[in-house]
Amino acid sequence: MKFSELDIPSNILKTLDKMGYDEMTPVQEMTYPIISGGHDLCALAETGSGKTAACAIPLIQKVDPALNAIQGLVIVPTRELCIQYVAEIHKITARTNVVSFAVYGGFDKEIEIAQLKHGVHILVATPGRLLDYLYSGVVSFSHVKCAILDEADELLKVGFLEDIEFILSCILHKHQTLLFSATMPDDIKTLAHDCLHDPQHISLITERAAPESIEHYFAYLHPKNKQTELIKYLKGEEVEQMLIFCNARHMVDKLFHDIRKDFNNIEFIHAGLSQEKRSSLFRRFKQAKIRYLIASDVAGRGLDFSHVSHVVNWNYPRGNEQYTHRTGRTGRMGRKGKAFTFVTKNDIPNLRDLIHKKKITPCWIGEDPLKENSTHKKRKQRSGKRSFRPHSGKGSRNT
């Protein structure tokens, strides 16, 4: 379905057309009538599926610009998602009088408070900063028509459940609540049950094969050989842009220190940097002014980098979902992408599970440990059978 087929005001439709929004994505097509109809919604949808616009377009149409009050509330887990979300809304509202604004930790509170007092229609926020302004009375939810929880499974992973429930409890009147999540753990089920009223449920997530746009490469090796192999891989690939993921800040720092002399245009990012520095790095990376970015998982979820051709897992991800979100930074919107993951002996069980559940076809650079292990196992089984086979002939009777 095309956006032009919907009952969208012409000023918004012109903006969408300028942004290149023509055909609706599946999540947009499925959720638009539900959101426009005022129903609560619990939706399972992965990042990169177009759900920001799916929420933003009908939400903007609910706002009365003449009413100087917060009418739409969006809660996201990270500062970077906060910035990205409000930027998308800002683009869509370019030909309207709707004011959107983001509040998040690490930014100047005086500037935020001044804007909130001046007037905001759609507020995008991280939970911690939003709680600060609720407790201090800076924000009021008395005119909120719609509240959105985006990346709800990630919100709850970092222990925000009580905070989220408290924030939503501050909206005392009847309103619409939309919950978007990539998975459905028990905490999400609890939140959906407690905070949503007779919700519609949709799911665009199934146990399906990984996106065909991404090729999945793996290298099995001893940890001490990783740096040599990484440099060899980077120099042998035609890289437009690359994200290299590590599991911890100190690993990001060390890898950057170890390989920066071998490459130009390389930077690093993690939560230990100032918000100003992080925002600058993300902006430069999105503008393709940085070619290689070594990152913690602060860059592993929800963020849209259209120029990323390669993703490298320097450390094996902590779980299948983390692998999916990291590698999903490439191969977006039909483009081709490559994911390259270093695998050590301890990672083999998790790798088997990943390949089975995500239906990944692995491409091995060098030794295939899964094939070798399987062959070794069969040899042991055959060897075992010979060892315990009863002997025949005179010798066996005399033993």
Secondary structure by P-SEA (a helix, b strand, c coil): cccccccccaaaaaaaaaaccccccaaaaacaaaaaabbbbbbbbccccaaaaaaaaaaaaacccccccccbbbbbccaaaaaaaaaaaaaaacccccccccccccccaaaaaaaaaacccbbbbcaaaaaaaaaacccccccccbbbbcaaaaaaaacaaaaaaaaaaacccbbbbbbbbccccaaaaaaaaccccbbbbbbccccccccccbbbbbbbccccaaaaaaaaaaaaccccbbbbbbccaaaaaaaaaaccccccccccccccccaaaaaaaaaaaaaccccbbbbccccccccccccccbbbcccccccaaaaaaaacccccccccbbbbbbbcccaaaaaaaaaaaaccccccccccaaaaaaaaaaaaaaaaaaaaccccccccccc
